[in-house]
Each structure stands twice: as C-alpha cells, then as structure tokens.
C-alpha cells in the first residue's frame, strides 16, 4: 500500500486536471481525479484524502456545497482553484471552510508551494493547529499558546490584547488564509463583521512589533481583498 500523501482533485477541465496531476505526481503524491461534485463527494468518502484541490465551478453543482459537506466529517485542507474575477467567491469559499486558494492561471512552483504548506500543516495537527507543541516558531518569533506570550529572539514582546488575539487566531491555522470577516468575528464578535478597518489598523500595529520591515511583511501576509495568512 502506498504511503504517499493522497490528494483528491475535483476539476471539470481535462487540461487543468492533467497539468495539476503531473505537477503533484512529480512531488511524489498519490492523485485521484473527479470531474463532478457528486464523484468528488464519493471519492472524498472512500479515498480519505489528506488534501483536496477543488474547482468551485462544477457542472453538477457548486463547489461550496462540497466544502460544507466535506467539513462535516473531515478537517483535511482544501485548496480552491478560482477565476481571477471571483474575489467574492474566494471569500465565500474560505469562510465556508476552505484553507487556501489559487487564482487561474497559476504555475507549477506556486501550486506546489501551496500544497506543501497545507500538507505540512495537516500532518502536524490538522487545521486547528492544536498539535502537541504549544509553541509556534517562525523566524525569530515564538508564540507560546499555553503561556500566552510572544517573544523575539527570547525577549518578550508586549502586545495589546487585540494584537495578541489577532496573532493567536492566525497562529491557530498557520498557512491558512483567514478572511477579514473571520478575524472580525473571532476577535471583536459577530456585531463587527463589516468593520474591516479595525483589522487593518491593528494588523499594521502588530506588524510593527513582529516584522523586521513592516512595509514588506515576511510573516503576516496580506491576501488582497480577502484577508491575511501567517506564512510559516
């Protein structure tokens, strides 16, 4: 039996399926293909993939419906393939339970980089980030989720409660794109779901404390028009 990570690709365009399959197999991954929503749901249940690559526009249904059903029983990461003009759809997919997205057309290196991040994150504790080690490290930064402290090169950083909660939310799902709405609801509560400027202001302040160059962030990365990710 193969021990290679299993990837389920749900995509109705044969050329894209071939392109993605060749790229993933070159990385040593085991790839299964589905061209419809219903076939994808069947394969997801029987193949138990460790990653799903999903096109939202399927001939027999909406990819969002796949995400909702799949999330009912699996936390394996979902990488959405989206059209360039579909910003609202990207946000919907992420808020529904997808972990990341790629805008068509995309290159092999970008695809494989995103796939590696999601497989690495899933293998060390799933999408919640609640693995055995409570300390998340990236660069000189260490976030101790048990002690609720953040240090740079061993020296504690003094974050405001809002800044810490923002960082904590991102650290709980490293590599995953979190939408503005997700962060607003998690940090400020459901009554602030439209106050995107809150996130931007506090994220700017957080970057000044975390990043070496806040104007060119290396860790707290903006996904334009969508939200933020902690890049580790």
Protein Blocks (a to p, Z undefined) as FASTA:
>chain_A
ZZbdcdddddfbfklmmmmmmmmmmnopacdddfbfklmmmmmmmnopabdcddfbdfkb
cfklmmmmmmmmpccdcdddddfklmmmmmmmmmnopabdcdddddfklmmmmmmmmmmm
mmnnpjnopafblbdcehjbccdfklopaceehiacdddfklmmmmmmmmmmghiacdfk
lmmmmmnopklmmmmmlmmmmmmmmmmmmpmblmlcfklccdehilccddZZ
